[in-house]
Amino acid sequence: MNRTVKSTLVGCCLVCAGLLGGASAQGDGKKIIPGDLIPPYQLFTRSGEPIEHDAHQGEVRVLIYVIAKQRGSERAIADASKVVKDLKDQPIHLVFVTADTDQADYFAEFWKEKGIDEPLSFDPQRTLYADLGLIAFPSTLIIDPDGKLIHALSTHSPNYPYVLEGYIRHALGTLDDAGLSEYLKARQLPTSSPASQAARHRAVARLMREKGLDEAAEKELLSALELDPQSLDVRLDLAELYLHLDRIDEASAYIKQVQRVDAGHRHAMLLEGIVLFRQGNDEQAQAVLTQALKLNPDPARTHYYLGRVAEAQGNKDQALAHYRQALERLLDEPGR
């Protein structure tokens, strides 16, 4: 049976619903990894002072990419500034980078409030962000004296200052590999529970999907599941990813795992309906999606797939009605 959308309205709905269903690629965005040389860059502070990649060769450089008015970025700025001040006798250069040129006043006030001495440079076109292949805010890069990335931290966690200090000492050579491992183990905070670590992996996975880095997102989610094997949310994240990648059997397996624990899970029911539709089981899909619509986990997406089912069954009027409902909810526009 032909599942191709046959009208302009339905085509528009397909595009809109595609935005609901998963991330699309936003460029290759090769992520720099430990051992890579940091690409050349020239940035400028608010006062026009240049910040160049080769200005502090021979020193350990800490480059932190932040965004405005984000709690994690604010904490990373404050924590990193304190760590570097505590290591003030060491050859370390700290610089903060942001693309938020329109938030210069906010940063100036924050710098004043927290007593930050290190410079803030601007990357208005996100050129450096793209060259580094960054995926999260804040992103912290520790660069060795030869200009190579030695460690990286994505986002901010309660352990951030201790991990950062350990990575800097490792880059300075005052901690060897074994010493770094012992240092980090000794300073592991109780708040870094497996569940909280898993949540950070989930957050990074979402950011990776937004950049179209699906393979990396899968690795993050599998790491999250290893840390928190009981998590239903991680399983559903994996199911969503596998649906996006057209790995239907794997998506279905994770959905069933969730439903064995919680038979009435609303999100799992919606995803089950989508799987059934993708497998060509239109009648079963319609029944499950109709039930999911009553539970209201994601009305726009549910209406969209009910429209797909109705279209596959040749019921164009019903399909259009569901597509209109999806668009009204997606665009937050009232019906007539």
TITI-99116 format. One record per residue (C-alpha): residue number from 1; residue in one letter; x, y, z. Coordinates in nm, 4 decimals. Layout:
N
+-----+-----+----------+----------+----------+
:   n : res :        u :        v :        w :
+-----+-----+----------+----------+----------+
: NUM :   A :        X :        Y :        Z :
...
+-----+-----+----------+----------+----------+
! end
This chain:
336
+-----+-----+----------+----------+----------+
:   n : res :        u :        v :        w :
+-----+-----+----------+----------+----------+
:   1 :   M :   0.0000 :   0.0000 :   0.0000 :
:   2 :   N :   0.1377 :   0.3406 :  -0.0950 :
:   3 :   R :   0.2485 :   0.5412 :   0.2063 :
:   4 :   T :   0.3598 :   0.8480 :   0.0070 :
:   5 :   V :   0.2092 :   1.1796 :   0.1130 :
:   6 :   K :  -0.0174 :   1.2989 :  -0.1668 :
:   7 :   S :  -0.1045 :   1.6579 :  -0.0831 :
:   8 :   T :   0.0758 :   1.9812 :  -0.0094 :
:   9 :   L :  -0.0766 :   2.0052 :   0.3366 :
:  10 :   V :   0.0345 :   1.6560 :   0.4239 :
:  11 :   G :   0.3784 :   1.7304 :   0.2850 :
:  12 :   C :   0.4075 :   2.0316 :   0.5142 :
:  13 :   C :   0.2969 :   1.8192 :   0.8048 :
:  14 :   L :   0.5587 :   1.5608 :   0.7216 :
:  15 :   V :   0.8323 :   1.8245 :   0.7380 :
:  16 :   C :   0.7022 :   1.9635 :   1.0651 :
:  17 :   A :   0.6585 :   1.6210 :   1.2182 :
:  18 :   G :   1.0066 :   1.5269 :   1.1052 :
:  19 :   L :   1.1296 :   1.7971 :   1.3396 :
:  20 :   L :   0.9411 :   1.6277 :   1.6203 :
:  21 :   G :   1.0634 :   1.2812 :   1.5414 :
:  22 :   G :   1.4401 :   1.3240 :   1.5418 :
:  23 :   A :   1.7387 :   1.5428 :   1.4749 :
:  24 :   S :   1.8746 :   1.5959 :   1.1272 :
:  25 :   A :   2.2395 :   1.6353 :   1.0361 :
:  26 :   Q :   2.3767 :   1.9860 :   1.0778 :
:  27 :   G :   2.7121 :   1.9406 :   0.9167 :
:  28 :   D :   2.9966 :   1.6952 :   0.9630 :
:  29 :   G :   3.1312 :   1.8594 :   1.2798 :
:  30 :   K :   3.4352 :   1.6319 :   1.3308 :
:  31 :   K :   3.5012 :   1.6290 :   1.7000 :
:  32 :   I :   3.8584 :   1.6971 :   1.8085 :
:  33 :   I :   3.9918 :   1.4158 :   2.0265 :
:  34 :   P :   4.2846 :   1.3829 :   2.2700 :
:  35 :   G :   4.6117 :   1.3781 :   2.0805 :
:  36 :   D :   4.4891 :   1.6177 :   1.8078 :
:  37 :   L :   4.6522 :   1.9551 :   1.7607 :
:  38 :   I :   4.4247 :   2.2455 :   1.8433 :
:  39 :   P :   4.3406 :   2.4249 :   1.5166 :
:  40 :   P :   4.4762 :   2.7794 :   1.4753 :
:  41 :   Y :   4.2485 :   3.0555 :   1.5982 :
:  42 :   Q :   4.2459 :   3.4287 :   1.6539 :
:  43 :   L :   3.9801 :   3.5732 :   1.8806 :
:  44 :   F :   3.9258 :   3.9157 :   2.0328 :
:  45 :   T :   3.8137 :   4.0353 :   2.3726 :
:  46 :   R :   3.5472 :   4.3026 :   2.4169 :
:  47 :   S :   3.8204 :   4.5675 :   2.4267 :
:  48 :   G :   3.9729 :   4.4364 :   2.1035 :
:  49 :   E :   4.2680 :   4.2549 :   2.2601 :
:  50 :   P :   4.3666 :   3.9568 :   2.0401 :
:  51 :   I :   4.3717 :   3.6036 :   2.1784 :
:  52 :   E :   4.5795 :   3.3766 :   1.9542 :
:  53 :   H :   4.6335 :   3.0034 :   1.9679 :
:  54 :   D :   5.0141 :   3.0232 :   1.9634 :
:  55 :   A :   5.0549 :   3.3063 :   2.2133 :
:  56 :   H :   5.1149 :   3.0725 :   2.5070 :
:  57 :   Q :   5.3111 :   2.7864 :   2.3579 :
:  58 :   G :   5.5005 :   2.5928 :   2.6213 :
:  59 :   E :   5.2229 :   2.6472 :   2.8746 :
:  60 :   V :   4.9234 :   2.4363 :   2.9635 :
:  61 :   R :   4.6218 :   2.6097 :   2.8169 :
:  62 :   V :   4.2665 :   2.5710 :   2.9412 :
:  63 :   L :   4.0070 :   2.6821 :   2.6876 :
:  64 :   I :   3.6452 :   2.6876 :   2.8022 :
:  65 :   Y :   3.3587 :   2.7536 :   2.5593 :
:  66 :   V :   3.0535 :   2.8952 :   2.7386 :
:  67 :   I :   2.7123 :   3.0431 :   2.6669 :
:  68 :   A :   2.5283 :   3.3248 :   2.8398 :
:  69 :   K :   2.2809 :   3.2754 :   3.1236 :
:  70 :   Q :   2.3413 :   2.9033 :   3.1591 :
:  71 :   R :   2.3953 :   2.7702 :   3.5093 :
:  72 :   G :   2.6526 :   2.5143 :   3.3980 :
:  73 :   S :   2.8576 :   2.7755 :   3.2136 :
:  74 :   E :   2.8457 :   3.0129 :   3.5106 :
:  75 :   R :   2.9659 :   2.7421 :   3.7451 :
:  76 :   A :   3.2416 :   2.6330 :   3.5075 :
:  77 :   I :   3.3649 :   2.9914 :   3.4784 :
:  78 :   A :   3.3765 :   3.0361 :   3.8565 :
:  79 :   D :   3.5248 :   2.6921 :   3.9275 :
:  80 :   A :   3.7926 :   2.7106 :   3.6572 :
:  81 :   S :   3.8963 :   3.0596 :   3.7645 :
:  82 :   K :   3.9439 :   2.9397 :   4.1228 :
:  83 :   V :   4.1348 :   2.6265 :   4.0176 :
:  84 :   V :   4.3776 :   2.8303 :   3.8074 :
:  85 :   K :   4.4226 :   3.0873 :   4.0851 :
:  86 :   D :   4.5092 :   2.8054 :   4.3254 :
:  87 :   L :   4.7740 :   2.6927 :   4.0725 :
:  88 :   K :   4.8980 :   3.0462 :   4.0083 :
:  89 :   D :   5.2668 :   2.9524 :   4.0291 :
:  90 :   Q :   5.2289 :   2.7033 :   3.7426 :
:  91 :   P :   5.2588 :   2.7809 :   3.3665 :
:  92 :   I :   4.8847 :   2.7810 :   3.2924 :
:  93 :   H :   4.6828 :   3.0090 :   3.0664 :
:  94 :   L :   4.3040 :   3.0155 :   3.0999 :
:  95 :   V :   4.0766 :   3.1728 :   2.8426 :
:  96 :   F :   3.6998 :   3.1698 :   2.8074 :
:  97 :   V :   3.5260 :   3.1801 :   2.4697 :
:  98 :   T :   3.1661 :   3.2551 :   2.3732 :
:  99 :   A :   2.9685 :   3.3197 :   2.0567 :
: 100 :   D :   2.7190 :   3.5376 :   2.2465 :
: 101 :   T :   2.8453 :   3.8788 :   2.1412 :
: 102 :   D :   2.5056 :   4.0311 :   2.2163 :
: 103 :   Q :   2.5471 :   3.9303 :   2.5816 :
: 104 :   A :   2.8695 :   4.1235 :   2.6433 :
: 105 :   D :   2.7092 :   4.3321 :   2.9195 :
: 106 :   Y :   2.5845 :   4.0213 :   3.0974 :
: 107 :   F :   2.9330 :   3.8693 :   3.0910 :
: 108 :   A :   3.0932 :   4.1944 :   3.2072 :
: 109 :   E :   2.8596 :   4.2072 :   3.5073 :
: 110 :   F :   2.9218 :   3.8392 :   3.5857 :
: 111 :   W :   3.2991 :   3.8867 :   3.5606 :
: 112 :   K :   3.2742 :   4.1808 :   3.8029 :
: 113 :   E :   3.0450 :   3.9988 :   4.0455 :
: 114 :   K :   3.2666 :   3.6885 :   4.0633 :
: 115 :   G :   3.6007 :   3.8697 :   4.0454 :
: 116 :   I :   3.7130 :   3.6860 :   3.7321 :
: 117 :   D :   4.0524 :   3.8015 :   3.6031 :
: 118 :   E :   4.0898 :   3.5784 :   3.2980 :
: 119 :   P :   3.9865 :   3.7152 :   2.9580 :
: 120 :   L :   3.6641 :   3.6443 :   2.7740 :
: 121 :   S :   3.7042 :   3.6245 :   2.3978 :
: 122 :   F :   3.4338 :   3.6218 :   2.1326 :
: 123 :   D :   3.3763 :   3.3769 :   1.8481 :
: 124 :   P :   3.0849 :   3.5547 :   1.6757 :
: 125 :   Q :   3.0534 :   3.3180 :   1.3780 :
: 126 :   R :   3.1184 :   3.0077 :   1.5910 :
: 127 :   T :   3.4174 :   2.9327 :   1.3717 :
: 128 :   L :   3.6258 :   2.7907 :   1.6538 :
: 129 :   Y :   3.3236 :   2.6036 :   1.7903 :
: 130 :   A :   3.2836 :   2.4317 :   1.4517 :
: 131 :   D :   3.6565 :   2.3685 :   1.4073 :
: 132 :   L :   3.6681 :   2.1952 :   1.7446 :
: 133 :   G :   3.3496 :   1.9972 :   1.6754 :
: 134 :   L :   3.2072 :   2.0902 :   2.0144 :
: 135 :   I :   2.8663 :   1.9589 :   2.1140 :
: 136 :   A :   2.7998 :   2.0856 :   2.4656 :
: 137 :   F :   2.8094 :   2.3935 :   2.6851 :
: 138 :   P :   3.0262 :   2.4434 :   2.8710 :
: 139 :   S :   3.3071 :   2.2567 :   2.6925 :
: 140 :   T :   3.6452 :   2.2549 :   2.8648 :
: 141 :   L :   3.9625 :   2.1679 :   2.6739 :
: 142 :   I :   4.2983 :   2.1109 :   2.8432 :
: 143 :   I :   4.5818 :   2.1636 :   2.5960 :
: 144 :   D :   4.9352 :   2.0444 :   2.6635 :
: 145 :   P :   5.2473 :   2.2591 :   2.6111 :
: 146 :   D :   5.2854 :   2.1176 :   2.2583 :
: 147 :   G :   4.9425 :   2.2483 :   2.1572 :
: 148 :   K :   4.7683 :   1.9091 :   2.1626 :
: 149 :   L :   4.4391 :   1.8331 :   2.3321 :
: 150 :   I :   4.5083 :   1.6120 :   2.6306 :
: 151 :   H :   4.1741 :   1.6147 :   2.8155 :
: 152 :   A :   3.8203 :   1.7396 :   2.7562 :
: 153 :   L :   3.5184 :   1.7911 :   2.9785 :
: 154 :   S :   3.1643 :   1.8215 :   2.8444 :
: 155 :   T :   2.9123 :   2.0146 :   3.0563 :
: 156 :   H :   2.9535 :   2.0823 :   3.4293 :
: 157 :   S :   2.9173 :   1.8365 :   3.7147 :
: 158 :   P :   2.9701 :   1.8529 :   4.0924 :
: 159 :   N :   3.3142 :   1.6952 :   4.0401 :
: 160 :   Y :   3.4156 :   1.9545 :   3.7816 :
: 161 :   P :   3.6739 :   2.1523 :   3.9868 :
: 162 :   Y :   3.8476 :   1.8382 :   4.1131 :
: 163 :   V :   3.8546 :   1.6727 :   3.7718 :
: 164 :   L :   3.9780 :   1.9924 :   3.6084 :
: 165 :   E :   4.2578 :   2.0326 :   3.8604 :
: 166 :   G :   4.3614 :   1.6702 :   3.8111 :
: 167 :   Y :   4.3641 :   1.7079 :   3.4337 :
: 168 :   I :   4.5698 :   2.0266 :   3.4571 :
: 169 :   R :   4.8229 :   1.8627 :   3.6900 :
: 170 :   H :   4.8423 :   1.5697 :   3.4493 :
: 171 :   A :   4.9073 :   1.8078 :   3.1583 :
: 172 :   L :   5.1754 :   1.9823 :   3.3660 :
: 173 :   G :   5.3428 :   1.6474 :   3.4319 :
: 174 :   T :   5.3057 :   1.6609 :   3.8101 :
: 175 :   L :   5.0686 :   1.3623 :   3.7917 :
: 176 :   D :   5.1434 :   1.0579 :   3.5776 :
: 177 :   D :   4.8665 :   0.8348 :   3.4426 :
: 178 :   A :   4.8487 :   0.6214 :   3.7567 :
: 179 :   G :   4.8649 :   0.9282 :   3.9772 :
: 180 :   L :   4.5789 :   1.0909 :   3.7879 :
: 181 :   S :   4.3666 :   0.7791 :   3.8284 :
: 182 :   E :   4.4284 :   0.7722 :   4.2023 :
: 183 :   Y :   4.3687 :   1.1477 :   4.2315 :
: 184 :   L :   4.0308 :   1.1272 :   4.0595 :
: 185 :   K :   3.9274 :   0.8166 :   4.2515 :
: 186 :   A :   4.0105 :   0.9782 :   4.5856 :
: 187 :   R :   3.8071 :   1.2881 :   4.5034 :
: 188 :   Q :   3.4956 :   1.1211 :   4.3654 :
: 189 :   L :   3.2006 :   1.2970 :   4.5266 :
: 190 :   P :   2.9067 :   1.1045 :   4.6728 :
: 191 :   T :   2.6757 :   1.3220 :   4.4617 :
: 192 :   S :   2.8211 :   1.1608 :   4.1505 :
: 193 :   S :   2.5874 :   0.8646 :   4.1758 :
: 194 :   P :   2.5555 :   0.6271 :   3.8812 :
: 195 :   A :   2.2134 :   0.7761 :   3.8093 :
: 196 :   S :   2.3496 :   1.1314 :   3.7973 :
: 197 :   Q :   2.6374 :   1.0221 :   3.5741 :
: 198 :   A :   2.3877 :   0.8461 :   3.3474 :
: 199 :   A :   2.1810 :   1.1654 :   3.3307 :
: 200 :   R :   2.4863 :   1.3560 :   3.2088 :
: 201 :   H :   2.5450 :   1.0930 :   2.9376 :
: 202 :   R :   2.1810 :   1.1373 :   2.8320 :
: 203 :   A :   2.2267 :   1.5129 :   2.8137 :
: 204 :   V :   2.5365 :   1.4780 :   2.5972 :
: 205 :   A :   2.3543 :   1.2255 :   2.3767 :
: 206 :   R :   2.0764 :   1.4782 :   2.3129 :
: 207 :   L :   2.3315 :   1.7382 :   2.2096 :
: 208 :   M :   2.5026 :   1.4895 :   1.9801 :
: 209 :   R :   2.1737 :   1.4045 :   1.8123 :
: 210 :   E :   2.1105 :   1.7742 :   1.7559 :
: 211 :   K :   2.4379 :   1.7835 :   1.5618 :
: 212 :   G :   2.3498 :   1.4670 :   1.3690 :
: 213 :   L :   2.6184 :   1.2623 :   1.5469 :
: 214 :   D :   2.4006 :   0.9548 :   1.5909 :
: 215 :   E :   2.6783 :   0.7026 :   1.6430 :
: 216 :   A :   2.8276 :   0.9111 :   1.9212 :
: 217 :   A :   2.4811 :   0.9566 :   2.0734 :
: 218 :   E :   2.4333 :   0.5802 :   2.0762 :
: 219 :   K :   2.7612 :   0.5312 :   2.2618 :
: 220 :   E :   2.6604 :   0.7893 :   2.5224 :
: 221 :   L :   2.3230 :   0.6228 :   2.5768 :
: 222 :   L :   2.4753 :   0.2762 :   2.6050 :
: 223 :   S :   2.7174 :   0.4159 :   2.8638 :
: 224 :   A :   2.4212 :   0.5684 :   3.0484 :
: 225 :   L :   2.2415 :   0.2330 :   3.0477 :
: 226 :   E :   2.5503 :   0.0593 :   3.1822 :
: 227 :   L :   2.5643 :   0.3097 :   3.4678 :
: 228 :   D :   2.1903 :   0.2964 :   3.5389 :
: 229 :   P :   2.0612 :  -0.0423 :   3.4151 :
: 230 :   Q :   1.7124 :   0.0142 :   3.5595 :
: 231 :   S :   1.6501 :   0.3408 :   3.3752 :
: 232 :   L :   1.3389 :   0.3369 :   3.1578 :
: 233 :   D :   1.4202 :   0.6824 :   3.0189 :
: 234 :   V :   1.7534 :   0.5670 :   2.8759 :
: 235 :   R :   1.5836 :   0.2710 :   2.7077 :
: 236 :   L :   1.3265 :   0.5003 :   2.5497 :
: 237 :   D :   1.6023 :   0.7376 :   2.4356 :
: 238 :   L :   1.7657 :   0.4398 :   2.2650 :
: 239 :   A :   1.4315 :   0.3379 :   2.1126 :
: 240 :   E :   1.3868 :   0.6894 :   1.9737 :
: 241 :   L :   1.7376 :   0.6847 :   1.8279 :
: 242 :   Y :   1.6889 :   0.3440 :   1.6667 :
: 243 :   L :   1.3565 :   0.4538 :   1.5185 :
: 244 :   H :   1.5390 :   0.7507 :   1.3667 :
: 245 :   L :   1.8060 :   0.5149 :   1.2293 :
: 246 :   D :   1.5406 :   0.2723 :   1.0963 :
: 247 :   R :   1.6674 :  -0.0017 :   1.3271 :
: 248 :   I :   1.3116 :  -0.1038 :   1.4064 :
: 249 :   D :   1.3759 :  -0.4381 :   1.5752 :
: 250 :   E :   1.6199 :  -0.2829 :   1.8217 :
: 251 :   A :   1.3770 :   0.0002 :   1.8954 :
: 252 :   S :   1.0999 :  -0.2509 :   1.9561 :
: 253 :   A :   1.3167 :  -0.4536 :   2.1942 :
: 254 :   Y :   1.3825 :  -0.1536 :   2.4183 :
: 255 :   I :   1.0159 :  -0.0502 :   2.4126 :
: 256 :   K :   0.9134 :  -0.3990 :   2.5241 :
: 257 :   Q :   1.1670 :  -0.3871 :   2.8074 :
: 258 :   V :   1.0031 :  -0.0691 :   2.9341 :
: 259 :   Q :   0.6519 :  -0.2126 :   2.8991 :
: 260 :   R :   0.7460 :  -0.5229 :   3.0977 :
: 261 :   V :   0.8181 :  -0.2894 :   3.3883 :
: 262 :   D :   0.5375 :  -0.0385 :   3.3230 :
: 263 :   A :   0.2697 :  -0.1758 :   3.0922 :
: 264 :   G :   0.0876 :   0.1573 :   3.0700 :
: 265 :   H :   0.3902 :   0.3800 :   3.0092 :
: 266 :   R :   0.2568 :   0.6634 :   2.7894 :
: 267 :   H :   0.5709 :   0.7362 :   2.5900 :
: 268 :   A :   0.6407 :   0.3666 :   2.5383 :
: 269 :   M :   0.2861 :   0.3224 :   2.4073 :
: 270 :   L :   0.3332 :   0.6019 :   2.1535 :
: 271 :   L :   0.6613 :   0.4511 :   2.0355 :
: 272 :   E :   0.5000 :   0.1076 :   2.0144 :
: 273 :   G :   0.2369 :   0.2540 :   1.7816 :
: 274 :   I :   0.5064 :   0.4085 :   1.5645 :
: 275 :   V :   0.6930 :   0.0770 :   1.5479 :
: 276 :   L :   0.3759 :  -0.1062 :   1.4473 :
: 277 :   F :   0.3130 :   0.1481 :   1.1708 :
: 278 :   R :   0.6699 :   0.1214 :   1.0477 :
: 279 :   Q :   0.6287 :  -0.2570 :   1.0401 :
: 280 :   G :   0.3126 :  -0.2240 :   0.8296 :
: 281 :   N :   0.0720 :  -0.3384 :   1.1036 :
: 282 :   D :  -0.1741 :  -0.0567 :   1.0383 :
: 283 :   E :  -0.4730 :  -0.1833 :   1.2345 :
: 284 :   Q :  -0.2674 :  -0.2580 :   1.5449 :
: 285 :   A :  -0.0877 :   0.0735 :   1.5078 :
: 286 :   Q :  -0.4189 :   0.2589 :   1.4911 :
: 287 :   A :  -0.5472 :   0.0897 :   1.8071 :
: 288 :   V :  -0.2310 :   0.1569 :   2.0049 :
: 289 :   L :  -0.1966 :   0.5175 :   1.8844 :
: 290 :   T :  -0.5627 :   0.5878 :   1.9594 :
: 291 :   Q :  -0.5067 :   0.4685 :   2.3147 :
: 292 :   A :  -0.1855 :   0.6725 :   2.3359 :
: 293 :   L :  -0.3761 :   0.9819 :   2.2252 :
: 294 :   K :  -0.6053 :   0.9436 :   2.5269 :
: 295 :   L :  -0.3001 :   0.9321 :   2.7524 :
: 296 :   N :  -0.1664 :   1.2452 :   2.5772 :
: 297 :   P :   0.2132 :   1.1907 :   2.5823 :
: 298 :   D :   0.2727 :   1.3928 :   2.2631 :
: 299 :   P :  -0.0534 :   1.4847 :   2.0872 :
: 300 :   A :   0.1000 :   1.6427 :   1.7759 :
: 301 :   R :   0.3208 :   1.3436 :   1.7064 :
: 302 :   T :   0.0404 :   1.0971 :   1.7842 :
: 303 :   H :  -0.2014 :   1.2741 :   1.5486 :
: 304 :   Y :   0.0674 :   1.2774 :   1.2809 :
: 305 :   Y :   0.1136 :   0.8993 :   1.2947 :
: 306 :   L :  -0.2605 :   0.8402 :   1.3136 :
: 307 :   G :  -0.2742 :   1.0446 :   0.9926 :
: 308 :   R :  -0.0067 :   0.8241 :   0.8386 :
: 309 :   V :  -0.2043 :   0.5141 :   0.9331 :
: 310 :   A :  -0.5289 :   0.6578 :   0.7925 :
: 311 :   E :  -0.3523 :   0.7534 :   0.4699 :
: 312 :   A :  -0.2053 :   0.4025 :   0.4386 :
: 313 :   Q :  -0.5583 :   0.2648 :   0.4754 :
: 314 :   G :  -0.6850 :   0.4941 :   0.1998 :
: 315 :   N :  -0.8903 :   0.7163 :   0.4349 :
: 316 :   K :  -0.7767 :   1.0556 :   0.3068 :
: 317 :   D :  -1.0356 :   1.2614 :   0.4951 :
: 318 :   Q :  -0.9418 :   1.1078 :   0.8277 :
: 319 :   A :  -0.5723 :   1.1462 :   0.7438 :
: 320 :   L :  -0.6132 :   1.5168 :   0.6693 :
: 321 :   A :  -0.8095 :   1.5652 :   0.9894 :
: 322 :   H :  -0.5252 :   1.4143 :   1.1936 :
: 323 :   Y :  -0.2605 :   1.6122 :   1.0034 :
: 324 :   R :  -0.4522 :   1.9341 :   1.0719 :
: 325 :   Q :  -0.4695 :   1.8426 :   1.4404 :
: 326 :   A :  -0.0952 :   1.7778 :   1.4407 :
: 327 :   L :  -0.0204 :   2.1122 :   1.2772 :
: 328 :   E :  -0.2501 :   2.3039 :   1.5100 :
: 329 :   R :  -0.0711 :   2.1583 :   1.8105 :
: 330 :   L :   0.2728 :   2.1936 :   1.6596 :
: 331 :   L :   0.2155 :   2.5576 :   1.5673 :
: 332 :   D :  -0.0028 :   2.6285 :   1.8722 :
: 333 :   E :  -0.2741 :   2.7682 :   1.6448 :
: 334 :   P :  -0.6453 :   2.7335 :   1.7180 :
: 335 :   G :  -0.8714 :   2.5373 :   1.4845 :
: 336 :   R :  -1.1627 :   2.7013 :   1.3057 :
+-----+-----+----------+----------+----------+
! end
